[in-house]
Amino acid sequence: MAETKTKKPAKTPFKEKIAKFFREYRSEIKKISWAKPSQTFNNTWAVVVASVAIAVVIGLVDLGVSQGLLLLGRLI
């Protein structure tokens, strides 16, 4: 049987690909629900406060464990 060769679709020019990319990009950006600046500010402070609180807790646990090991070392 004779094979029929199918033509490949013509390649899209590079400029058209770039233009299509930016059209789709702009379309997707419009769909984003952006947070209000005040909400972003409040969330930032919540993260800072939580980070400091966790650092203090970890520091206290570390201090307690190290002091406990030093005390245990003195007993031995």
PQR file of N, CA, C, O and H, with PARSE charges and radii, in Angstrom:
ATOM      1  N   MET A   1       0.823  -1.177   0.000 -0.4000 1.5000
ATOM      2  CA  MET A   1       0.000   0.000   0.000 -0.0000 2.0000
ATOM      3  C   MET A   1       0.871   1.245   0.000  0.5500 1.7000
ATOM      4  O   MET A   1       1.933   1.290   0.620 -0.5500 1.4000
ATOM      5  N   ALA A   2       0.419   2.188  -0.669 -0.4000 1.5000
ATOM      6  CA  ALA A   2       1.150   3.449  -0.726 -0.0000 2.0000
ATOM      7  C   ALA A   2       0.769   4.285   0.497  0.5500 1.7000
ATOM      8  O   ALA A   2      -0.401   4.417   0.854 -0.5500 1.4000
ATOM      9  H   ALA A   2      -0.444   2.151  -1.172  0.4000 1.0000
ATOM     10  N   GLU A   3       1.795   4.834   1.114 -0.4000 1.5000
ATOM     11  CA  GLU A   3       1.541   5.686   2.267 -0.0000 2.0000
ATOM     12  C   GLU A   3       1.301   7.107   1.798  0.5500 1.7000
ATOM     13  O   GLU A   3       2.010   7.628   0.937 -0.5500 1.4000
ATOM     14  H   GLU A   3       2.746   4.726   0.824  0.4000 1.0000
ATOM     15  N   THR A   4       0.308   7.707   2.371 -0.4000 1.5000
ATOM     16  CA  THR A   4       0.062   9.101   2.015 -0.0000 2.0000
ATOM     17  C   THR A   4       0.753   9.972   3.049  0.5500 1.7000
ATOM     18  O   THR A   4       0.609   9.777   4.256 -0.5500 1.4000
ATOM     19  H   THR A   4      -0.268   7.284   3.070  0.4000 1.0000
ATOM     20  N   LYS A   5       1.478  10.900   2.560 -0.4000 1.5000
ATOM     21  CA  LYS A   5       2.175  11.804   3.463 -0.0000 2.0000
ATOM     22  C   LYS A   5       1.235  12.941   3.826  0.5500 1.7000
ATOM     23  O   LYS A   5       0.616  13.574   2.971 -0.5500 1.4000
ATOM     24  H   LYS A   5       1.595  11.058   1.579  0.4000 1.0000
ATOM     25  N   THR A   6       1.155  13.175   5.135 -0.4000 1.5000
ATOM     26  CA  THR A   6       0.326  14.291   5.582 -0.0000 2.0000
ATOM     27  C   THR A   6       1.225  15.493   5.769  0.5500 1.7000
ATOM     28  O   THR A   6       2.347  15.381   6.265 -0.5500 1.4000
ATOM     29  H   THR A   6       1.658  12.662   5.830  0.4000 1.0000
ATOM     30  N   LYS A   7       0.733  16.608   5.379 -0.4000 1.5000
ATOM     31  CA  LYS A   7       1.509  17.833   5.542 -0.0000 2.0000
ATOM     32  C   LYS A   7       1.444  18.272   6.991  0.5500 1.7000
ATOM     33  O   LYS A   7       0.401  18.215   7.642 -0.5500 1.4000
ATOM     34  H   LYS A   7      -0.178  16.699   4.976  0.4000 1.0000
ATOM     35  N   LYS A   8       2.578  18.703   7.463 -0.4000 1.5000
ATOM     36  CA  LYS A   8       2.620  19.249   8.813 -0.0000 2.0000
ATOM     37  C   LYS A   8       2.031  20.657   8.758  0.5500 1.7000
ATOM     38  O   LYS A   8       2.195  21.378   7.773 -0.5500 1.4000
ATOM     39  H   LYS A   8       3.425  18.749   6.935  0.4000 1.0000
ATOM     40  N   PRO A   9       1.345  21.029   9.830 -0.5600 1.5000
ATOM     41  CA  PRO A   9       0.817  22.398   9.834  0.2800 2.0000
ATOM     42  C   PRO A   9       1.968  23.397   9.817  0.5500 1.7000
ATOM     43  O   PRO A   9       3.035  23.144  10.376 -0.5500 1.4000
ATOM     44  N   ALA A  10       1.740  24.510   9.183 -0.4000 1.5000
ATOM     45  CA  ALA A  10       2.781  25.538   9.095 -0.0000 2.0000
ATOM     46  C   ALA A  10       3.122  26.029  10.493  0.5500 1.7000
ATOM     47  O   ALA A  10       2.251  26.187  11.349 -0.5500 1.4000
ATOM     48  H   ALA A  10       0.872  24.716   8.730  0.4000 1.0000
ATOM     49  N   LYS A  11       4.413  26.267  10.700 -0.4000 1.5000
ATOM     50  CA  LYS A  11       4.838  26.758  12.012 -0.0000 2.0000
ATOM     51  C   LYS A  11       4.375  28.194  12.204  0.5500 1.7000
ATOM     52  O   LYS A  11       4.366  29.006  11.279 -0.5500 1.4000
ATOM     53  H   LYS A  11       5.120  26.138  10.005  0.4000 1.0000
ATOM     54  N   THR A  12       3.988  28.472  13.452 -0.4000 1.5000
ATOM     55  CA  THR A  12       3.567  29.818  13.786 -0.0000 2.0000
ATOM     56  C   THR A  12       4.803  30.686  13.931  0.5500 1.7000
ATOM     57  O   THR A  12       5.760  30.292  14.597 -0.5500 1.4000
ATOM     58  H   THR A  12       3.995  27.812  14.203  0.4000 1.0000
ATOM     59  N   PRO A  13       4.798  31.852  13.324 -0.5600 1.5000
ATOM     60  CA  PRO A  13       5.953  32.742  13.466  0.2800 2.0000
ATOM     61  C   PRO A  13       6.186  33.111  14.930  0.5500 1.7000
ATOM     62  O   PRO A  13       5.257  33.145  15.736 -0.5500 1.4000
ATOM     63  N   PHE A  14       7.433  33.383  15.246 -0.4000 1.5000
ATOM     64  CA  PHE A  14       7.843  33.682  16.612 -0.0000 2.0000
ATOM     65  C   PHE A  14       7.096  34.895  17.163  0.5500 1.7000
ATOM     66  O   PHE A  14       6.673  34.880  18.319 -0.5500 1.4000
ATOM     67  H   PHE A  14       8.188  33.356  14.590  0.4000 1.0000
ATOM     68  N   LYS A  15       6.930  35.936  16.365 -0.4000 1.5000
ATOM     69  CA  LYS A  15       6.245  37.144  16.841 -0.0000 2.0000
ATOM     70  C   LYS A  15       4.804  36.842  17.241  0.5500 1.7000
ATOM     71  O   LYS A  15       4.295  37.393  18.217 -0.5500 1.4000
ATOM     72  H   LYS A  15       7.274  35.948  15.427  0.4000 1.0000
ATOM     73  N   GLU A  16       4.159  35.978  16.493 -0.4000 1.5000
ATOM     74  CA  GLU A  16       2.773  35.619  16.829 -0.0000 2.0000
ATOM     75  C   GLU A  16       2.713  34.832  18.126  0.5500 1.7000
ATOM     76  O   GLU A  16       1.783  35.001  18.916 -0.5500 1.4000
ATOM     77  H   GLU A  16       4.572  35.530  15.700  0.4000 1.0000
ATOM     78  N   LYS A  17       3.703  33.968  18.351 -0.4000 1.5000
ATOM     79  CA  LYS A  17       3.740  33.202  19.605 -0.0000 2.0000
ATOM     80  C   LYS A  17       3.915  34.149  20.795  0.5500 1.7000
ATOM     81  O   LYS A  17       3.257  33.998  21.824 -0.5500 1.4000
ATOM     82  H   LYS A  17       4.458  33.830  17.710  0.4000 1.0000
ATOM     83  N   ILE A  18       4.806  35.119  20.637 -0.4000 1.5000
ATOM     84  CA  ILE A  18       5.039  36.083  21.720 -0.0000 2.0000
ATOM     85  C   ILE A  18       3.776  36.901  21.974  0.5500 1.7000
ATOM     86  O   ILE A  18       3.394  37.114  23.125 -0.5500 1.4000
ATOM     87  H   ILE A  18       5.341  35.241  19.801  0.4000 1.0000
ATOM     88  N   ALA A  19       3.134  37.355  20.918 -0.4000 1.5000
ATOM     89  CA  ALA A  19       1.908  38.146  21.068 -0.0000 2.0000
ATOM     90  C   ALA A  19       0.824  37.327  21.756  0.5500 1.7000
ATOM     91  O   ALA A  19       0.125  37.840  22.630 -0.5500 1.4000
ATOM     92  H   ALA A  19       3.444  37.182  19.983  0.4000 1.0000
ATOM     93  N   LYS A  20       0.674  36.056  21.373 -0.4000 1.5000
ATOM     94  CA  LYS A  20      -0.322  35.186  21.989 -0.0000 2.0000
ATOM     95  C   LYS A  20      -0.014  34.977  23.468  0.5500 1.7000
ATOM     96  O   LYS A  20      -0.919  34.984  24.303 -0.5500 1.4000
ATOM     97  H   LYS A  20       1.242  35.639  20.663  0.4000 1.0000
ATOM     98  N   PHE A  21       1.271  34.789  23.791 -0.4000 1.5000
ATOM     99  CA  PHE A  21       1.673  34.604  25.182 -0.0000 2.0000
ATOM    100  C   PHE A  21       1.242  35.805  26.024  0.5500 1.7000
ATOM    101  O   PHE A  21       0.647  35.629  27.087 -0.5500 1.4000
ATOM    102  H   PHE A  21       2.006  34.783  23.113  0.4000 1.0000
ATOM    103  N   PHE A  22       1.535  37.027  25.560 -0.4000 1.5000
ATOM    104  CA  PHE A  22       1.205  38.207  26.338 -0.0000 2.0000
ATOM    105  C   PHE A  22      -0.306  38.453  26.414  0.5500 1.7000
ATOM    106  O   PHE A  22      -0.787  38.968  27.423 -0.5500 1.4000
ATOM    107  H   PHE A  22       2.018  37.170  24.696  0.4000 1.0000
ATOM    108  N   ARG A  23      -1.055  38.098  25.380 -0.4000 1.5000
ATOM    109  CA  ARG A  23      -2.519  38.201  25.453 -0.0000 2.0000
ATOM    110  C   ARG A  23      -3.051  37.267  26.537  0.5500 1.7000
ATOM    111  O   ARG A  23      -3.881  37.666  27.354 -0.5500 1.4000
ATOM    112  H   ARG A  23      -0.664  37.679  24.561  0.4000 1.0000
ATOM    113  N   GLU A  24      -2.571  36.024  26.541 -0.4000 1.5000
ATOM    114  CA  GLU A  24      -3.022  35.062  27.548 -0.0000 2.0000
ATOM    115  C   GLU A  24      -2.572  35.473  28.940  0.5500 1.7000
ATOM    116  O   GLU A  24      -3.307  35.310  29.914 -0.5500 1.4000
ATOM    117  H   GLU A  24      -1.897  35.700  25.877  0.4000 1.0000
ATOM    118  N   TYR A  25      -1.360  36.008  29.028 -0.4000 1.5000
ATOM    119  CA  TYR A  25      -0.814  36.468  30.309 -0.0000 2.0000
ATOM    120  C   TYR A  25      -1.699  37.579  30.879  0.5500 1.7000
ATOM    121  O   TYR A  25      -2.059  37.552  32.056 -0.5500 1.4000
ATOM    122  H   TYR A  25      -0.763  36.141  28.237  0.4000 1.0000
ATOM    123  N   ARG A  26      -2.040  38.539  30.050 -0.4000 1.5000
ATOM    124  CA  ARG A  26      -2.874  39.650  30.496 -0.0000 2.0000
ATOM    125  C   ARG A  26      -4.254  39.155  30.922  0.5500 1.7000
ATOM    126  O   ARG A  26      -4.822  39.647  31.898 -0.5500 1.4000
ATOM    127  H   ARG A  26      -1.747  38.561  29.094  0.4000 1.0000
ATOM    128  N   SER A  27      -4.781  38.197  30.201 -0.4000 1.5000
ATOM    129  CA  SER A  27      -6.077  37.630  30.540 -0.0000 2.0000
ATOM    130  C   SER A  27      -6.038  36.946  31.906  0.5500 1.7000
ATOM    131  O   SER A  27      -6.970  37.083  32.698 -0.5500 1.4000
ATOM    132  H   SER A  27      -4.319  37.797  29.409  0.4000 1.0000
ATOM    133  N   GLU A  28      -4.975  36.220  32.177 -0.4000 1.5000
ATOM    134  CA  GLU A  28      -4.849  35.521  33.467 -0.0000 2.0000
ATOM    135  C   GLU A  28      -4.630  36.503  34.613  0.5500 1.7000
ATOM    136  O   GLU A  28      -5.159  36.299  35.706 -0.5500 1.4000
ATOM    137  H   GLU A  28      -4.218  36.109  31.533  0.4000 1.0000
ATOM    138  N   ILE A  29      -3.861  37.563  34.383 -0.4000 1.5000
ATOM    139  CA  ILE A  29      -3.608  38.557  35.428 -0.0000 2.0000
ATOM    140  C   ILE A  29      -4.914  39.225  35.857  0.5500 1.7000
ATOM    141  O   ILE A  29      -5.092  39.543  37.033 -0.5500 1.4000
ATOM    142  H   ILE A  29      -3.432  37.729  33.495  0.4000 1.0000
ATOM    143  N   LYS A  30      -5.820  39.437  34.914 -0.4000 1.5000
ATOM    144  CA  LYS A  30      -7.099  40.068  35.249 -0.0000 2.0000
ATOM    145  C   LYS A  30      -7.945  39.180  36.152  0.5500 1.7000
ATOM    146  O   LYS A  30      -8.809  39.685  36.868 -0.5500 1.4000
ATOM    147  H   LYS A  30      -5.675  39.179  33.959  0.4000 1.0000
ATOM    148  N   LYS A  31      -7.718  37.872  36.134 -0.4000 1.5000
ATOM    149  CA  LYS A  31      -8.518  36.932  36.935 -0.0000 2.0000
ATOM    150  C   LYS A  31      -8.065  36.869  38.394  0.5500 1.7000
ATOM    151  O   LYS A  31      -8.782  36.339  39.242 -0.5500 1.4000
ATOM    152  H   LYS A  31      -7.017  37.461  35.552  0.4000 1.0000
ATOM    153  N   ILE A  32      -6.893  37.402  38.687 -0.4000 1.5000
ATOM    154  CA  ILE A  32      -6.335  37.310  40.042 -0.0000 2.0000
ATOM    155  C   ILE A  32      -7.112  38.220  40.986  0.5500 1.7000
ATOM    156  O   ILE A  32      -7.455  39.350  40.637 -0.5500 1.4000
ATOM    157  H   ILE A  32      -6.310  37.833  37.998  0.4000 1.0000
ATOM    158  N   SER A  33      -7.380  37.717  42.175 -0.4000 1.5000
ATOM    159  CA  SER A  33      -8.023  38.510  43.211 -0.0000 2.0000
ATOM    160  C   SER A  33      -6.921  39.072  44.106  0.5500 1.7000
ATOM    161  O   SER A  33      -6.387  38.373  44.968 -0.5500 1.4000
ATOM    162  H   SER A  33      -7.101  36.800  42.458  0.4000 1.0000
ATOM    163  N   TRP A  34      -6.593  40.330  43.891 -0.4000 1.5000
ATOM    164  CA  TRP A  34      -5.502  40.950  44.626 -0.0000 2.0000
ATOM    165  C   TRP A  34      -5.971  41.372  46.014  0.5500 1.7000
ATOM    166  O   TRP A  34      -7.098  41.837  46.184 -0.5500 1.4000
ATOM    167  H   TRP A  34      -7.027  40.897  43.191  0.4000 1.0000
ATOM    168  N   ALA A  35      -5.092  41.203  47.007 -0.4000 1.5000
ATOM    169  CA  ALA A  35      -5.409  41.606  48.376 -0.0000 2.0000
ATOM    170  C   ALA A  35      -5.279  43.122  48.502  0.5500 1.7000
ATOM    171  O   ALA A  35      -4.508  43.761  47.786 -0.5500 1.4000
ATOM    172  H   ALA A  35      -4.177  40.825  46.869  0.4000 1.0000
ATOM    173  N   LYS A  36      -6.043  43.670  49.420 -0.4000 1.5000
ATOM    174  CA  LYS A  36      -5.954  45.107  49.684 -0.0000 2.0000
ATOM    175  C   LYS A  36      -4.662  45.376  50.444  0.5500 1.7000
ATOM    176  O   LYS A  36      -4.196  44.505  51.178 -0.5500 1.4000
ATOM    177  H   LYS A  36      -6.669  43.150  50.001  0.4000 1.0000
ATOM    178  N   PRO A  37      -4.069  46.559  50.290 -0.5600 1.5000
ATOM    179  CA  PRO A  37      -2.822  46.873  51.001  0.2800 2.0000
ATOM    180  C   PRO A  37      -2.942  46.728  52.518  0.5500 1.7000
ATOM    181  O   PRO A  37      -2.003  46.274  53.171 -0.5500 1.4000
ATOM    182  N   SER A  38      -4.078  47.105  53.079 -0.4000 1.5000
ATOM    183  CA  SER A  38      -4.244  46.981  54.533 -0.0000 2.0000
ATOM    184  C   SER A  38      -4.224  45.513  54.954  0.5500 1.7000
ATOM    185  O   SER A  38      -3.673  45.173  56.001 -0.5500 1.4000
ATOM    186  H   SER A  38      -4.841  47.473  52.548  0.4000 1.0000
ATOM    187  N   GLN A  39      -4.826  44.644  54.140 -0.4000 1.5000
ATOM    188  CA  GLN A  39      -4.824  43.219  54.454 -0.0000 2.0000
ATOM    189  C   GLN A  39      -3.407  42.658  54.363  0.5500 1.7000
ATOM    190  O   GLN A  39      -3.001  41.845  55.193 -0.5500 1.4000
ATOM    191  H   GLN A  39      -5.274  44.920  53.290  0.4000 1.0000
ATOM    192  N   THR A  40      -2.669  43.089  53.366 -0.4000 1.5000
ATOM    193  CA  THR A  40      -1.283  42.646  53.211 -0.0000 2.0000
ATOM    194  C   THR A  40      -0.450  43.095  54.402  0.5500 1.7000
ATOM    195  O   THR A  40       0.364  42.329  54.916 -0.5500 1.4000
ATOM    196  H   THR A  40      -2.998  43.750  52.692  0.4000 1.0000
ATOM    197  N   PHE A  41      -0.651  44.344  54.846 -0.4000 1.5000
ATOM    198  CA  PHE A  41       0.067  44.875  56.001 -0.0000 2.0000
ATOM    199  C   PHE A  41      -0.244  44.057  57.258  0.5500 1.7000
ATOM    200  O   PHE A  41       0.661  43.690  58.008 -0.5500 1.4000
ATOM    201  H   PHE A  41      -1.312  44.966  54.428  0.4000 1.0000
ATOM    202  N   ASN A  42      -1.531  43.776  57.481 -0.4000 1.5000
ATOM    203  CA  ASN A  42      -1.926  42.997  58.665 -0.0000 2.0000
ATOM    204  C   ASN A  42      -1.354  41.579  58.610  0.5500 1.7000
ATOM    205  O   ASN A  42      -0.892  41.056  59.624 -0.5500 1.4000
ATOM    206  H   ASN A  42      -2.266  44.074  56.872  0.4000 1.0000
ATOM    207  N   ASN A  43      -1.386  40.964  57.439 -0.4000 1.5000
ATOM    208  CA  ASN A  43      -0.835  39.611  57.304 -0.0000 2.0000
ATOM    209  C   ASN A  43       0.670  39.606  57.542  0.5500 1.7000
ATOM    210  O   ASN A  43       1.208  38.670  58.135 -0.5500 1.4000
ATOM    211  H   ASN A  43      -1.761  41.389  56.615  0.4000 1.0000
ATOM    212  N   THR A  44       1.345  40.650  57.079 -0.4000 1.5000
ATOM    213  CA  THR A  44       2.793  40.741  57.291 -0.0000 2.0000
ATOM    214  C   THR A  44       3.109  40.823  58.775  0.5500 1.7000
ATOM    215  O   THR A  44       4.009  40.137  59.259 -0.5500 1.4000
ATOM    216  H   THR A  44       0.908  41.410  56.597  0.4000 1.0000
ATOM    217  N   TRP A  45       2.366  41.667  59.503 -0.4000 1.5000
ATOM    218  CA  TRP A  45       2.607  41.776  60.940 -0.0000 2.0000
ATOM    219  C   TRP A  45       2.282  40.474  61.668  0.5500 1.7000
ATOM    220  O   TRP A  45       2.958  40.121  62.634 -0.5500 1.4000
ATOM    221  H   TRP A  45       1.635  42.224  59.109  0.4000 1.0000
ATOM    222  N   ALA A  46       1.265  39.767  61.220 -0.4000 1.5000
ATOM    223  CA  ALA A  46       0.936  38.483  61.841 -0.0000 2.0000
ATOM    224  C   ALA A  46       2.095  37.495  61.661  0.5500 1.7000
ATOM    225  O   ALA A  46       2.433  36.752  62.583 -0.5500 1.4000
ATOM    226  H   ALA A  46       0.716  40.054  60.436  0.4000 1.0000
ATOM    227  N   VAL A  47       2.690  37.492  60.489 -0.4000 1.5000
ATOM    228  CA  VAL A  47       3.818  36.593  60.229 -0.0000 2.0000
ATOM    229  C   VAL A  47       5.022  36.996  61.074  0.5500 1.7000
ATOM    230  O   VAL A  47       5.704  36.132  61.624 -0.5500 1.4000
ATOM    231  H   VAL A  47       2.415  38.096  59.740  0.4000 1.0000
ATOM    232  N   VAL A  48       5.293  38.300  61.187 -0.4000 1.5000
ATOM    233  CA  VAL A  48       6.429  38.767  61.991 -0.0000 2.0000
ATOM    234  C   VAL A  48       6.234  38.396  63.459  0.5500 1.7000
ATOM    235  O   VAL A  48       7.154  37.890  64.101 -0.5500 1.4000
ATOM    236  H   VAL A  48       4.739  39.002  60.740  0.4000 1.0000
ATOM    237  N   VAL A  49       5.042  38.647  63.986 -0.4000 1.5000
ATOM    238  CA  VAL A  49       4.766  38.324  65.396 -0.0000 2.0000
ATOM    239  C   VAL A  49       4.861  36.823  65.635  0.5500 1.7000
ATOM    240  O   VAL A  49       5.444  36.392  66.630 -0.5500 1.4000
ATOM    241  H   VAL A  49       4.295  39.058  63.465  0.4000 1.0000
ATOM    242  N   ALA A  50       4.300  36.028  64.742 -0.4000 1.5000
ATOM    243  CA  ALA A  50       4.365  34.573  64.900 -0.0000 2.0000
ATOM    244  C   ALA A  50       5.811  34.085  64.829  0.5500 1.7000
ATOM    245  O   ALA A  50       6.199  33.192  65.583 -0.5500 1.4000
ATOM    246  H   ALA A  50       3.827  36.378  63.934  0.4000 1.0000
ATOM    247  N   SER A  51       6.605  34.659  63.938 -0.4000 1.5000
ATOM    248  CA  SER A  51       8.012  34.254  63.808 -0.0000 2.0000
ATOM    249  C   SER A  51       8.788  34.561  65.078  0.5500 1.7000
ATOM    250  O   SER A  51       9.574  33.738  65.547 -0.5500 1.4000
ATOM    251  H   SER A  51       6.291  35.384  63.326  0.4000 1.0000
ATOM    252  N   VAL A  52       8.565  35.752  65.635 -0.4000 1.5000
ATOM    253  CA  VAL A  52       9.257  36.131  66.871 -0.0000 2.0000
ATOM    254  C   VAL A  52       8.808  35.225  68.017  0.5500 1.7000
ATOM    255  O   VAL A  52       9.638  34.781  68.811 -0.5500 1.4000
ATOM    256  H   VAL A  52       7.927  36.420  65.254  0.4000 1.0000
ATOM    257  N   ALA A  53       7.514  34.945  68.112 -0.4000 1.5000
ATOM    258  CA  ALA A  53       7.008  34.086  69.184 -0.0000 2.0000
ATOM    259  C   ALA A  53       7.600  32.681  69.076  0.5500 1.7000
ATOM    260  O   ALA A  53       8.001  32.101  70.086 -0.5500 1.4000
ATOM    261  H   ALA A  53       6.840  35.306  67.467  0.4000 1.0000
ATOM    262  N   ILE A  54       7.658  32.141  67.889 -0.4000 1.5000
ATOM    263  CA  ILE A  54       8.232  30.806  67.700 -0.0000 2.0000
ATOM    264  C   ILE A  54       9.714  30.814  68.025  0.5500 1.7000
ATOM    265  O   ILE A  54      10.221  29.864  68.622 -0.5500 1.4000
ATOM    266  H   ILE A  54       7.332  32.612  67.069  0.4000 1.0000
ATOM    267  N   ALA A  55      10.422  31.882  67.638 -0.4000 1.5000
ATOM    268  CA  ALA A  55      11.852  31.985  67.949 -0.0000 2.0000
ATOM    269  C   ALA A  55      12.078  32.017  69.460  0.5500 1.7000
ATOM    270  O   ALA A  55      13.015  31.394  69.959 -0.5500 1.4000
ATOM    271  H   ALA A  55      10.009  32.654  67.153  0.4000 1.0000
ATOM    272  N   VAL A  56      11.230  32.736  70.186 -0.4000 1.5000
ATOM    273  CA  VAL A  56      11.357  32.805  71.652 -0.0000 2.0000
ATOM    274  C   VAL A  56      11.104  31.431  72.265  0.5500 1.7000
ATOM    275  O   VAL A  56      11.848  31.002  73.146 -0.5500 1.4000
ATOM    276  H   VAL A  56      10.469  33.242  69.780  0.4000 1.0000
ATOM    277  N   VAL A  57      10.070  30.744  71.813 -0.4000 1.5000
ATOM    278  CA  VAL A  57       9.761  29.411  72.350 -0.0000 2.0000
ATOM    279  C   VAL A  57      10.913  28.447  72.076  0.5500 1.7000
ATOM    280  O   VAL A  57      11.333  27.713  72.970 -0.5500 1.4000
ATOM    281  H   VAL A  57       9.465  31.093  71.097  0.4000 1.0000
ATOM    282  N   ILE A  58      11.417  28.446  70.859 -0.4000 1.5000
ATOM    283  CA  ILE A  58      12.529  27.552  70.527 -0.0000 2.0000
ATOM    284  C   ILE A  58      13.761  27.911  71.352  0.5500 1.7000
ATOM    285  O   ILE A  58      14.475  27.022  71.816 -0.5500 1.4000
ATOM    286  H   ILE A  58      11.075  29.043  70.133  0.4000 1.0000
ATOM    287  N   GLY A  59      14.015  29.209  71.538 -0.4000 1.5000
ATOM    288  CA  GLY A  59      15.151  29.644  72.360 -0.0000 2.0000
ATOM    289  C   GLY A  59      15.023  29.181  73.799  0.5500 1.7000
ATOM    290  O   GLY A  59      15.998  28.732  74.402 -0.5500 1.4000
ATOM    291  H   GLY A  59      13.435  29.931  71.161  0.4000 1.0000
ATOM    292  N   LEU A  60      13.809  29.290  74.356 -0.4000 1.5000
ATOM    293  CA  LEU A  60      13.599  28.849  75.739 -0.0000 2.0000
ATOM    294  C   LEU A  60      13.746  27.332  75.877  0.5500 1.7000
ATOM    295  O   LEU A  60      14.324  26.849  76.851 -0.5500 1.4000
ATOM    296  H   LEU A  60      13.017  29.654  73.866  0.4000 1.0000
ATOM    297  N   VAL A  61      13.233  26.595  74.918 -0.4000 1.5000
ATOM    298  CA  VAL A  61      13.383  25.138  74.955 -0.0000 2.0000
ATOM    299  C   VAL A  61      14.858  24.765  74.840  0.5500 1.7000
ATOM    300  O   VAL A  61      15.332  23.876  75.548 -0.5500 1.4000
ATOM    301  H   VAL A  61      12.763  26.988  74.127  0.4000 1.0000
ATOM    302  N   ASP A  62      15.579  25.437  73.958 -0.4000 1.5000
ATOM    303  CA  ASP A  62      17.009  25.178  73.792 -0.0000 2.0000
ATOM    304  C   ASP A  62      17.766  25.493  75.083  0.5500 1.7000
ATOM    305  O   ASP A  62      18.631  24.725  75.504 -0.5500 1.4000
ATOM    306  H   ASP A  62      15.194  26.159  73.384  0.4000 1.0000
ATOM    307  N   LEU A  63      17.437  26.622  75.704 -0.4000 1.5000
ATOM    308  CA  LEU A  63      18.081  26.996  76.965 -0.0000 2.0000
ATOM    309  C   LEU A  63      17.792  25.963  78.047  0.5500 1.7000
ATOM    310  O   LEU A  63      18.690  25.568  78.791 -0.5500 1.4000
ATOM    311  H   LEU A  63      16.734  27.246  75.361  0.4000 1.0000
ATOM    312  N   GLY A  64      16.533  25.525  78.133 -0.4000 1.5000
ATOM    313  CA  GLY A  64      16.165  24.528  79.140 -0.0000 2.0000
ATOM    314  C   GLY A  64      16.875  23.202  78.924  0.5500 1.7000
ATOM    315  O   GLY A  64      17.349  22.586  79.879 -0.5500 1.4000
ATOM    316  H   GLY A  64      15.803  25.846  77.529  0.4000 1.0000
ATOM    317  N   VAL A  65      16.952  22.760  77.681 -0.4000 1.5000
ATOM    318  CA  VAL A  65      17.628  21.488  77.395 -0.0000 2.0000
ATOM    319  C   VAL A  65      19.114  21.600  77.680  0.5500 1.7000
ATOM    320  O   VAL A  65      19.698  20.689  78.267 -0.5500 1.4000
ATOM    321  H   VAL A  65      16.568  23.260  76.905  0.4000 1.0000
ATOM    322  N   SER A  66      19.739  22.703  77.273 -0.4000 1.5000
ATOM    323  CA  SER A  66      21.182  22.851  77.506 -0.0000 2.0000
ATOM    324  C   SER A  66      21.483  22.945  78.999  0.5500 1.7000
ATOM    325  O   SER A  66      22.464  22.366  79.467 -0.5500 1.4000
ATOM    326  H   SER A  66      19.265  23.443  76.797  0.4000 1.0000
ATOM    327  N   GLN A  67      20.654  23.666  79.751 -0.4000 1.5000
ATOM    328  CA  GLN A  67      20.870  23.747  81.205 -0.0000 2.0000
ATOM    329  C   GLN A  67      20.644  22.387  81.862  0.5500 1.7000
ATOM    330  O   GLN A  67      21.356  22.016  82.795 -0.5500 1.4000
ATOM    331  H   GLN A  67      19.858  24.137  79.370  0.4000 1.0000
ATOM    332  N   GLY A  68      19.660  21.655  81.377 -0.4000 1.5000
ATOM    333  CA  GLY A  68      19.411  20.311  81.907 -0.0000 2.0000
ATOM    334  C   GLY A  68      20.581  19.381  81.635  0.5500 1.7000
ATOM    335  O   GLY A  68      20.950  18.585  82.498 -0.5500 1.4000
ATOM    336  H   GLY A  68      19.081  21.957  80.619  0.4000 1.0000
ATOM    337  N   LEU A  69      21.164  19.470  80.457 -0.4000 1.5000
ATOM    338  CA  LEU A  69      22.325  18.630  80.139 -0.0000 2.0000
ATOM    339  C   LEU A  69      23.543  19.028  80.968  0.5500 1.7000
ATOM    340  O   LEU A  69      24.313  18.169  81.395 -0.5500 1.4000
ATOM    341  H   LEU A  69      20.864  20.116  79.756  0.4000 1.0000
ATOM    342  N   LEU A  70      23.720  20.339  81.196 -0.4000 1.5000
ATOM    343  CA  LEU A  70      24.831  20.784  82.048 -0.0000 2.0000
ATOM    344  C   LEU A  70      24.648  20.272  83.476  0.5500 1.7000
ATOM    345  O   LEU A  70      25.608  19.814  84.095 -0.5500 1.4000
ATOM    346  H   LEU A  70      23.094  21.037  80.848  0.4000 1.0000
ATOM    347  N   LEU A  71      23.422  20.346  84.003 -0.4000 1.5000
ATOM    348  CA  LEU A  71      23.121  19.846  85.333 -0.0000 2.0000
ATOM    349  C   LEU A  71      23.361  18.352  85.421  0.5500 1.7000
ATOM    350  O   LEU A  71      23.913  17.857  86.404 -0.5500 1.4000
ATOM    351  H   LEU A  71      22.643  20.718  83.499  0.4000 1.0000
ATOM    352  N   LEU A  72      22.939  17.629  84.376 -0.4000 1.5000
ATOM    353  CA  LEU A  72      23.146  16.196  84.331 -0.0000 2.0000
ATOM    354  C   LEU A  72      24.638  15.874  84.271  0.5500 1.7000
ATOM    355  O   LEU A  72      25.092  14.902  84.874 -0.5500 1.4000
ATOM    356  H   LEU A  72      22.490  18.031  83.578  0.4000 1.0000
ATOM    357  N   GLY A  73      25.394  16.691  83.543 -0.4000 1.5000
ATOM    358  CA  GLY A  73      26.844  16.493  83.451 -0.0000 2.0000
ATOM    359  C   GLY A  73      27.542  16.702  84.787  0.5500 1.7000
ATOM    360  O   GLY A  73      28.523  16.021  85.086 -0.5500 1.4000
ATOM    361  H   GLY A  73      25.025  17.480  83.053  0.4000 1.0000
ATOM    362  N   ARG A  74      27.052  17.627  85.585 -0.4000 1.5000
ATOM    363  CA  ARG A  74      27.654  17.883  86.900 -0.0000 2.0000
ATOM    364  C   ARG A  74      27.362  16.736  87.873  0.5500 1.7000
ATOM    365  O   ARG A  74      28.158  16.470  88.774 -0.5500 1.4000
ATOM    366  H   ARG A  74      26.255  18.179  85.342  0.4000 1.0000
ATOM    367  N   LEU A  75      26.224  16.055  87.693 -0.4000 1.5000
ATOM    368  CA  LEU A  75      25.867  14.965  88.581 -0.0000 2.0000
ATOM    369  C   LEU A  75      26.722  13.714  88.311  0.5500 1.7000
ATOM    370  O   LEU A  75      26.956  12.908  89.211 -0.5500 1.4000
ATOM    371  H   LEU A  75      25.577  16.270  86.961  0.4000 1.0000
ATOM    372  N   ILE A  76      27.170  13.569  87.090 -0.4000 1.5000
ATOM    373  CA  ILE A  76      27.913  12.367  86.738 -0.0000 2.0000
ATOM    374  C   ILE A  76      29.360  12.483  87.092  0.5500 1.7000
ATOM    375  O   ILE A  76      30.130  11.551  86.860 -0.5500 1.4000
ATOM    376  H   ILE A  76      26.980  14.223  86.359  0.4000 1.0000
TER
END
